[in-house]
Amino acid sequence: MHRSKSSSHNSSIEELKEAFGRLYEIVLLLRAPGGCPWDRVQTPLSLRTNLVEEAYECVSAIEESNDENLKEELGDIFLVAGMIASIKEEEEKFRLTGVLEDISNKLIRRHPHVFGGKAKDTPDEVVEQWNHIKENVEGKKSKKSILERVPRTLPPLERAYLIQEKVSRVGFDWQDVGPVWEKLKEEIEELKEANDTDDPLHREKEFGDLLFTVVNLGRLMHIDPTLALNSTNQKFISRFQQVEERLRARELSPKEADLELMDRLWNQIKEEDQAK
């Protein structure tokens, strides 16, 4: 088995064991009788939102190159994961030890090119091997449909991307981005037509078709739509907060200001951002 060379910047295994053990001991104390009333009533279902929120906050810290914030957000992810694992231990469903052993074994099994097997030269070769092992060695190949394993609980944007990725692997995909632009125009026209009807479900359907096509466009342009939208959300928040600051300097609130003034301030901030 290959082992990575030690570095003065890397935490030692003993330090990691001690730190992770301390975290899990704290989680168990929070869940124990006499512990924290909030933590004691949590369930895996109630912690779903926390898990997603912490993941997105971690993504934001990465995009902002804020290492101090990233350090904190990674800790929050470990906390929520540890809390969910502790609940399952209480229910005697599985142990955290088993979770960690399973992922370690899976990583070794799916990386034979690292752990004694034939070397792989490109990321694409690694992905192909990963999927082959997953489907043919571990037996996770869908029996009826390649879409069987697309989780229904995924947020719709992520689910659309995963659906498209899976069907693309079996050849059901555009060869290049060109035809998708035409499909996008088609969906926009159909949405315009639907908007002229009195059928809200028809409008919703056509709007969904448009979003699905936009996800396809992003995928073929090698853009993760979730990350792109998350980045745009953060950009919008930042710019609007600056609008609010400039309004306060004029002793105005957004409700007191007219749209023309806010739009002018927005465009000024946008130009300043683009000039950076």
Short mmCIF file of the C-alpha atoms (twelve columns), coordinates in Angstrom:
data_MODEL
# 
_entry.id   MODEL 
# 
loop_
_atom_site.group_PDB 
_atom_site.id 
_atom_site.type_symbol 
_atom_site.label_atom_id 
_atom_site.label_alt_id 
_atom_site.label_comp_id 
_atom_site.label_asym_id 
_atom_site.label_seq_id 
_atom_site.Cartn_x 
_atom_site.Cartn_y 
_atom_site.Cartn_z 
_atom_site.pdbx_PDB_model_num 
ATOM 1   C CA . MET A 1   0.000   0.000  0.000   1 
ATOM 2   C CA . HIS A 2   1.350   3.428  -0.941  1 
ATOM 3   C CA . ARG A 3   1.592   6.001  1.817   1 
ATOM 4   C CA . SER A 4   1.897   9.743  1.391   1 
ATOM 5   C CA . LYS A 5   5.107   11.348 2.550   1 
ATOM 6   C CA . SER A 6   4.853   13.131 5.881   1 
ATOM 7   C CA . SER A 7   5.005   16.918 5.951   1 
ATOM 8   C CA . SER A 8   5.618   19.401 8.714   1 
ATOM 9   C CA . HIS A 9   2.355   21.050 7.659   1 
ATOM 10  C CA . ASN A 10  0.296   17.869 8.028   1 
ATOM 11  C CA . SER A 11  -1.389  16.894 11.281  1 
ATOM 12  C CA . SER A 12  -0.009  13.709 12.768  1 
ATOM 13  C CA . ILE A 13  -2.286  10.662 12.910  1 
ATOM 14  C CA . GLU A 14  -2.170  10.704 16.711  1 
ATOM 15  C CA . GLU A 15  -3.171  14.376 16.796  1 
ATOM 16  C CA . LEU A 16  -6.071  13.659 14.446  1 
ATOM 17  C CA . LYS A 17  -7.256  10.704 16.522  1 
ATOM 18  C CA . GLU A 18  -7.189  12.816 19.673  1 
ATOM 19  C CA . ALA A 19  -8.953  15.815 18.085  1 
ATOM 20  C CA . PHE A 20  -11.647 13.740 16.378  1 
ATOM 21  C CA . GLY A 21  -12.165 11.659 19.513  1 
ATOM 22  C CA . ARG A 22  -12.595 14.836 21.579  1 
ATOM 23  C CA . LEU A 23  -15.190 16.176 19.119  1 
ATOM 24  C CA . TYR A 24  -17.183 12.948 19.228  1 
ATOM 25  C CA . GLU A 25  -17.023 12.822 23.028  1 
ATOM 26  C CA . ILE A 26  -18.512 16.336 23.114  1 
ATOM 27  C CA . VAL A 27  -21.286 15.282 20.707  1 
ATOM 28  C CA . LEU A 28  -22.113 12.296 22.932  1 
ATOM 29  C CA . LEU A 29  -22.227 14.548 26.004  1 
ATOM 30  C CA . LEU A 30  -24.575 16.954 24.229  1 
ATOM 31  C CA . ARG A 31  -26.899 14.052 23.403  1 
ATOM 32  C CA . ALA A 32  -26.666 12.407 26.843  1 
ATOM 33  C CA . PRO A 33  -29.245 12.800 29.645  1 
ATOM 34  C CA . GLY A 34  -28.607 16.172 31.215  1 
ATOM 35  C CA . GLY A 35  -26.990 17.404 28.016  1 
ATOM 36  C CA . CYS A 36  -28.256 20.133 25.691  1 
ATOM 37  C CA . PRO A 37  -32.087 20.242 25.305  1 
ATOM 38  C CA . TRP A 38  -31.781 21.275 21.637  1 
ATOM 39  C CA . ASP A 39  -29.234 18.607 20.700  1 
ATOM 40  C CA . ARG A 40  -31.158 15.871 22.519  1 
ATOM 41  C CA . VAL A 41  -34.305 16.317 20.417  1 
ATOM 42  C CA . GLN A 42  -32.562 16.342 17.025  1 
ATOM 43  C CA . THR A 43  -33.056 13.532 14.518  1 
ATOM 44  C CA . PRO A 44  -31.412 12.792 11.157  1 
ATOM 45  C CA . LEU A 45  -34.507 14.286 9.511   1 
ATOM 46  C CA . SER A 46  -34.313 17.506 11.521  1 
ATOM 47  C CA . LEU A 47  -30.588 17.825 10.793  1 
ATOM 48  C CA . ARG A 48  -30.977 17.593 7.005   1 
ATOM 49  C CA . THR A 49  -31.280 21.360 6.622   1 
ATOM 50  C CA . ASN A 50  -28.252 21.962 8.839   1 
ATOM 51  C CA . LEU A 51  -26.182 19.543 6.752   1 
ATOM 52  C CA . VAL A 52  -27.109 21.273 3.489   1 
ATOM 53  C CA . GLU A 53  -26.635 24.775 4.916   1 
ATOM 54  C CA . GLU A 54  -23.197 23.957 6.313   1 
ATOM 55  C CA . ALA A 55  -22.143 22.457 2.978   1 
ATOM 56  C CA . TYR A 56  -23.172 25.608 1.110   1 
ATOM 57  C CA . GLU A 57  -21.439 27.832 3.669   1 
ATOM 58  C CA . CYS A 58  -18.317 25.731 3.120   1 
ATOM 59  C CA . VAL A 59  -18.645 26.258 -0.644  1 
ATOM 60  C CA . SER A 60  -18.959 30.030 -0.110  1 
ATOM 61  C CA . ALA A 61  -15.805 30.085 2.027   1 
ATOM 62  C CA . ILE A 62  -13.926 28.237 -0.735  1 
ATOM 63  C CA . GLU A 63  -15.151 30.658 -3.409  1 
ATOM 64  C CA . GLU A 64  -14.180 33.636 -1.244  1 
ATOM 65  C CA . SER A 65  -10.715 32.135 -0.548  1 
ATOM 66  C CA . ASN A 66  -11.470 32.676 3.145   1 
ATOM 67  C CA . ASP A 67  -9.398  29.974 4.798   1 
ATOM 68  C CA . GLU A 68  -10.274 30.992 8.349   1 
ATOM 69  C CA . ASN A 69  -13.988 30.758 7.572   1 
ATOM 70  C CA . LEU A 70  -13.417 27.513 5.650   1 
ATOM 71  C CA . LYS A 71  -11.728 26.030 8.708   1 
ATOM 72  C CA . GLU A 72  -14.794 26.872 10.793  1 
ATOM 73  C CA . GLU A 73  -17.296 25.586 8.218   1 
ATOM 74  C CA . LEU A 74  -15.469 22.270 7.818   1 
ATOM 75  C CA . GLY A 75  -15.713 21.887 11.590  1 
ATOM 76  C CA . ASP A 76  -19.470 22.495 11.409  1 
ATOM 77  C CA . ILE A 77  -19.810 19.772 8.756   1 
ATOM 78  C CA . PHE A 78  -17.914 17.311 10.957  1 
ATOM 79  C CA . LEU A 79  -20.192 18.293 13.852  1 
ATOM 80  C CA . VAL A 80  -23.442 17.655 11.970  1 
ATOM 81  C CA . ALA A 81  -22.123 14.391 10.502  1 
ATOM 82  C CA . GLY A 82  -21.002 13.283 13.953  1 
ATOM 83  C CA . MET A 83  -24.372 14.174 15.448  1 
ATOM 84  C CA . ILE A 84  -26.231 12.105 12.845  1 
ATOM 85  C CA . ALA A 85  -23.852 9.163  13.382  1 
ATOM 86  C CA . SER A 86  -24.293 9.368  17.167  1 
ATOM 87  C CA . ILE A 87  -28.080 9.185  16.770  1 
ATOM 88  C CA . LYS A 88  -27.756 6.053  14.638  1 
ATOM 89  C CA . GLU A 89  -25.463 4.552  17.259  1 
ATOM 90  C CA . GLU A 90  -28.127 5.236  19.897  1 
ATOM 91  C CA . GLU A 91  -30.668 3.492  17.665  1 
ATOM 92  C CA . GLU A 92  -28.189 0.607  17.256  1 
ATOM 93  C CA . LYS A 93  -28.415 0.905  13.466  1 
ATOM 94  C CA . PHE A 94  -24.688 1.308  12.873  1 
ATOM 95  C CA . ARG A 95  -21.555 2.673  14.541  1 
ATOM 96  C CA . LEU A 96  -19.403 5.607  13.504  1 
ATOM 97  C CA . THR A 97  -16.466 3.211  13.469  1 
ATOM 98  C CA . GLY A 98  -18.263 1.257  10.752  1 
ATOM 99  C CA . VAL A 99  -18.907 4.444  8.752   1 
ATOM 100 C CA . LEU A 100 -15.207 5.328  8.761   1 
ATOM 101 C CA . GLU A 101 -14.092 1.758  8.039   1 
ATOM 102 C CA . ASP A 102 -16.527 1.474  5.122   1 
ATOM 103 C CA . ILE A 103 -15.373 4.681  3.444   1 
ATOM 104 C CA . SER A 104 -11.705 3.722  3.948   1 
ATOM 105 C CA . ASN A 105 -12.279 0.288  2.417   1 
ATOM 106 C CA . LYS A 106 -14.212 1.810  -0.482  1 
ATOM 107 C CA . LEU A 107 -11.443 4.304  -1.240  1 
ATOM 108 C CA . ILE A 108 -8.841  1.522  -1.324  1 
ATOM 109 C CA . ARG A 109 -11.093 -0.723 -3.439  1 
ATOM 110 C CA . ARG A 110 -11.852 2.012  -5.968  1 
ATOM 111 C CA . HIS A 111 -8.236  3.185  -6.257  1 
ATOM 112 C CA . PRO A 112 -6.369  0.025  -7.286  1 
ATOM 113 C CA . HIS A 113 -4.035  2.248  -9.338  1 
ATOM 114 C CA . VAL A 114 -2.806  3.730  -6.043  1 
ATOM 115 C CA . PHE A 115 -2.884  0.625  -3.871  1 
ATOM 116 C CA . GLY A 116 -0.841  -1.861 -5.870  1 
ATOM 117 C CA . GLY A 117 -2.668  -2.043 -9.216  1 
ATOM 118 C CA . LYS A 118 -1.883  -0.751 -12.696 1 
ATOM 119 C CA . ALA A 119 -1.239  2.992  -12.814 1 
ATOM 120 C CA . LYS A 120 -3.715  5.358  -14.468 1 
ATOM 121 C CA . ASP A 121 -2.448  8.385  -16.390 1 
ATOM 122 C CA . THR A 122 -5.517  10.626 -16.694 1 
ATOM 123 C CA . PRO A 123 -8.495  11.682 -14.542 1 
ATOM 124 C CA . ASP A 124 -10.872 10.267 -17.203 1 
ATOM 125 C CA . GLU A 125 -9.274  6.823  -16.868 1 
ATOM 126 C CA . VAL A 126 -9.712  7.016  -13.097 1 
ATOM 127 C CA . VAL A 127 -13.409 7.938  -13.405 1 
ATOM 128 C CA . GLU A 128 -14.009 5.097  -15.878 1 
ATOM 129 C CA . GLN A 129 -12.328 2.628  -13.523 1 
ATOM 130 C CA . TRP A 130 -14.260 4.021  -10.528 1 
ATOM 131 C CA . ASN A 131 -17.597 3.475  -12.281 1 
ATOM 132 C CA . HIS A 132 -16.560 0.007  -13.482 1 
ATOM 133 C CA . ILE A 133 -15.679 -1.085 -9.932  1 
ATOM 134 C CA . LYS A 134 -18.841 0.496  -8.534  1 
ATOM 135 C CA . GLU A 135 -21.098 -1.287 -11.014 1 
ATOM 136 C CA . ASN A 136 -19.329 -4.598 -11.685 1 
ATOM 137 C CA . VAL A 137 -17.330 -5.332 -8.534  1 
ATOM 138 C CA . GLU A 138 -19.629 -3.837 -5.910  1 
ATOM 139 C CA . GLY A 139 -22.779 -4.765 -7.816  1 
ATOM 140 C CA . LYS A 140 -24.290 -1.283 -7.755  1 
ATOM 141 C CA . LYS A 141 -25.343 -1.415 -11.367 1 
ATOM 142 C CA . SER A 142 -29.012 -0.492 -11.770 1 
ATOM 143 C CA . LYS A 143 -31.102 -3.520 -12.702 1 
ATOM 144 C CA . LYS A 144 -33.937 -1.767 -14.513 1 
ATOM 145 C CA . SER A 145 -32.851 1.805  -15.138 1 
ATOM 146 C CA . ILE A 146 -29.667 3.832  -14.918 1 
ATOM 147 C CA . LEU A 147 -31.775 6.468  -13.157 1 
ATOM 148 C CA . GLU A 148 -32.838 4.223  -10.282 1 
ATOM 149 C CA . ARG A 149 -30.151 5.582  -7.996  1 
ATOM 150 C CA . VAL A 150 -30.923 9.274  -8.525  1 
ATOM 151 C CA . PRO A 151 -32.063 10.329 -5.035  1 
ATOM 152 C CA . ARG A 152 -35.547 11.847 -4.940  1 
ATOM 153 C CA . THR A 153 -34.434 13.947 -1.974  1 
ATOM 154 C CA . LEU A 154 -31.796 15.876 -3.940  1 
ATOM 155 C CA . PRO A 155 -32.609 19.560 -4.495  1 
ATOM 156 C CA . PRO A 156 -34.172 19.842 -7.996  1 
ATOM 157 C CA . LEU A 157 -31.251 21.686 -9.582  1 
ATOM 158 C CA . GLU A 158 -28.721 19.082 -8.424  1 
ATOM 159 C CA . ARG A 159 -31.114 16.283 -9.376  1 
ATOM 160 C CA . ALA A 160 -31.522 17.604 -12.927 1 
ATOM 161 C CA . TYR A 161 -27.730 17.784 -13.311 1 
ATOM 162 C CA . LEU A 162 -27.258 14.220 -12.015 1 
ATOM 163 C CA . ILE A 163 -30.014 12.859 -14.289 1 
ATOM 164 C CA . GLN A 164 -28.354 14.446 -17.304 1 
ATOM 165 C CA . GLU A 165 -24.916 13.174 -16.284 1 
ATOM 166 C CA . LYS A 166 -26.175 9.612  -15.972 1 
ATOM 167 C CA . VAL A 167 -27.971 9.464  -19.332 1 
ATOM 168 C CA . SER A 168 -24.963 11.121 -20.959 1 
ATOM 169 C CA . ARG A 169 -22.803 8.136  -19.924 1 
ATOM 170 C CA . VAL A 170 -24.906 5.848  -22.122 1 
ATOM 171 C CA . GLY A 171 -24.830 8.193  -25.110 1 
ATOM 172 C CA . PHE A 172 -28.152 10.015 -24.652 1 
ATOM 173 C CA . ASP A 173 -26.740 13.506 -25.005 1 
ATOM 174 C CA . TRP A 174 -25.970 16.340 -27.394 1 
ATOM 175 C CA . GLN A 175 -22.587 16.048 -29.056 1 
ATOM 176 C CA . ASP A 176 -21.809 19.739 -28.492 1 
ATOM 177 C CA . VAL A 177 -23.355 22.861 -27.037 1 
ATOM 178 C CA . GLY A 178 -24.610 24.270 -30.384 1 
ATOM 179 C CA . PRO A 179 -28.014 22.543 -30.571 1 
ATOM 180 C CA . VAL A 180 -28.704 23.373 -26.919 1 
ATOM 181 C CA . TRP A 181 -28.815 27.086 -27.765 1 
ATOM 182 C CA . GLU A 182 -31.574 26.317 -30.273 1 
ATOM 183 C CA . LYS A 183 -33.389 24.190 -27.697 1 
ATOM 184 C CA . LEU A 184 -33.130 27.066 -25.233 1 
ATOM 185 C CA . LYS A 185 -34.753 29.465 -27.707 1 
ATOM 186 C CA . GLU A 186 -37.501 26.907 -28.335 1 
ATOM 187 C CA . GLU A 187 -38.221 26.546 -24.603 1 
ATOM 188 C CA . ILE A 188 -38.316 30.328 -24.116 1 
ATOM 189 C CA . GLU A 189 -40.881 30.664 -26.915 1 
ATOM 190 C CA . GLU A 190 -43.000 27.863 -25.431 1 
ATOM 191 C CA . LEU A 191 -42.882 29.566 -22.031 1 
ATOM 192 C CA . LYS A 192 -43.963 32.855 -23.616 1 
ATOM 193 C CA . GLU A 193 -46.919 31.074 -25.236 1 
ATOM 194 C CA . ALA A 194 -47.805 29.355 -21.955 1 
ATOM 195 C CA . ASN A 195 -47.765 32.693 -20.175 1 
ATOM 196 C CA . ASP A 196 -50.606 33.853 -22.423 1 
ATOM 197 C CA . THR A 197 -52.839 31.001 -21.193 1 
ATOM 198 C CA . ASP A 198 -54.962 30.684 -18.060 1 
ATOM 199 C CA . ASP A 199 -53.384 27.342 -17.163 1 
ATOM 200 C CA . PRO A 200 -50.932 27.756 -14.237 1 
ATOM 201 C CA . LEU A 201 -49.822 24.114 -14.418 1 
ATOM 202 C CA . HIS A 202 -48.938 24.511 -18.100 1 
ATOM 203 C CA . ARG A 203 -46.868 27.613 -17.285 1 
ATOM 204 C CA . GLU A 204 -45.133 25.722 -14.483 1 
ATOM 205 C CA . LYS A 205 -44.349 22.800 -16.815 1 
ATOM 206 C CA . GLU A 206 -42.859 25.042 -19.486 1 
ATOM 207 C CA . PHE A 207 -40.840 26.947 -16.897 1 
ATOM 208 C CA . GLY A 208 -39.480 23.613 -15.635 1 
ATOM 209 C CA . ASP A 209 -38.553 22.621 -19.192 1 
ATOM 210 C CA . LEU A 210 -36.640 25.880 -19.574 1 
ATOM 211 C CA . LEU A 211 -34.720 25.331 -16.319 1 
ATOM 212 C CA . PHE A 212 -33.864 21.753 -17.331 1 
ATOM 213 C CA . THR A 213 -32.470 23.011 -20.634 1 
ATOM 214 C CA . VAL A 214 -30.423 25.708 -18.869 1 
ATOM 215 C CA . VAL A 215 -28.927 22.992 -16.642 1 
ATOM 216 C CA . ASN A 216 -28.031 21.019 -19.795 1 
ATOM 217 C CA . LEU A 217 -26.416 24.098 -21.286 1 
ATOM 218 C CA . GLY A 218 -24.309 24.643 -18.175 1 
ATOM 219 C CA . ARG A 219 -23.303 20.981 -18.010 1 
ATOM 220 C CA . LEU A 220 -22.079 20.971 -21.609 1 
ATOM 221 C CA . MET A 221 -20.162 24.192 -20.882 1 
ATOM 222 C CA . HIS A 222 -18.570 22.398 -17.883 1 
ATOM 223 C CA . ILE A 223 -20.411 24.650 -15.433 1 
ATOM 224 C CA . ASP A 224 -21.998 23.247 -12.292 1 
ATOM 225 C CA . PRO A 225 -25.382 25.053 -12.216 1 
ATOM 226 C CA . THR A 226 -25.693 24.835 -8.443  1 
ATOM 227 C CA . LEU A 227 -22.313 26.456 -7.855  1 
ATOM 228 C CA . ALA A 228 -23.037 29.061 -10.524 1 
ATOM 229 C CA . LEU A 229 -26.394 29.994 -8.994  1 
ATOM 230 C CA . ASN A 230 -24.930 30.015 -5.485  1 
ATOM 231 C CA . SER A 231 -22.223 32.420 -6.672  1 
ATOM 232 C CA . THR A 232 -24.813 34.683 -8.305  1 
ATOM 233 C CA . ASN A 233 -26.927 34.664 -5.137  1 
ATOM 234 C CA . GLN A 234 -23.912 35.784 -3.096  1 
ATOM 235 C CA . LYS A 235 -23.074 38.477 -5.666  1 
ATOM 236 C CA . PHE A 236 -26.637 39.793 -5.565  1 
ATOM 237 C CA . ILE A 237 -26.625 39.898 -1.751  1 
ATOM 238 C CA . SER A 238 -23.305 41.755 -1.701  1 
ATOM 239 C CA . ARG A 239 -24.442 44.354 -4.245  1 
ATOM 240 C CA . PHE A 240 -27.820 44.943 -2.632  1 
ATOM 241 C CA . GLN A 241 -26.206 45.364 0.771   1 
ATOM 242 C CA . GLN A 242 -23.988 48.035 -0.773  1 
ATOM 243 C CA . VAL A 243 -27.095 49.713 -2.193  1 
ATOM 244 C CA . GLU A 244 -28.543 49.740 1.330   1 
ATOM 245 C CA . GLU A 245 -25.327 51.280 2.712   1 
ATOM 246 C CA . ARG A 246 -25.379 54.087 0.135   1 
ATOM 247 C CA . LEU A 247 -29.035 54.735 0.837   1 
ATOM 248 C CA . ARG A 248 -28.293 54.973 4.565   1 
ATOM 249 C CA . ALA A 249 -25.639 57.578 3.749   1 
ATOM 250 C CA . ARG A 250 -28.517 59.564 2.226   1 
ATOM 251 C CA . GLU A 251 -30.652 58.837 5.305   1 
ATOM 252 C CA . LEU A 252 -32.984 56.677 3.197   1 
ATOM 253 C CA . SER A 253 -34.237 53.093 3.466   1 
ATOM 254 C CA . PRO A 254 -35.009 50.919 0.412   1 
ATOM 255 C CA . LYS A 255 -38.736 51.472 1.026   1 
ATOM 256 C CA . GLU A 256 -38.259 55.238 1.029   1 
ATOM 257 C CA . ALA A 257 -36.077 55.303 -2.095  1 
ATOM 258 C CA . ASP A 258 -37.545 55.104 -5.576  1 
ATOM 259 C CA . LEU A 259 -36.602 52.379 -8.045  1 
ATOM 260 C CA . GLU A 260 -34.737 54.824 -10.291 1 
ATOM 261 C CA . LEU A 261 -32.315 55.775 -7.496  1 
ATOM 262 C CA . MET A 262 -31.751 52.172 -6.416  1 
ATOM 263 C CA . ASP A 263 -31.189 51.091 -10.006 1 
ATOM 264 C CA . ARG A 264 -28.654 53.896 -10.498 1 
ATOM 265 C CA . LEU A 265 -26.770 52.888 -7.338  1 
ATOM 266 C CA . TRP A 266 -26.883 49.232 -8.419  1 
ATOM 267 C CA . ASN A 267 -25.322 50.050 -11.788 1 
ATOM 268 C CA . GLN A 268 -22.611 52.140 -10.121 1 
ATOM 269 C CA . ILE A 269 -21.728 49.216 -7.819  1 
ATOM 270 C CA . LYS A 270 -21.785 46.792 -10.751 1 
ATOM 271 C CA . GLU A 271 -19.361 49.004 -12.723 1 
ATOM 272 C CA . GLU A 272 -17.066 49.255 -9.681  1 
ATOM 273 C CA . ASP A 273 -17.088 45.453 -9.280  1 
ATOM 274 C CA . GLN A 274 -16.250 44.933 -12.943 1 
ATOM 275 C CA . ALA A 275 -13.388 47.436 -12.743 1 
ATOM 276 C CA . LYS A 276 -11.705 45.513 -9.902  1 
# 
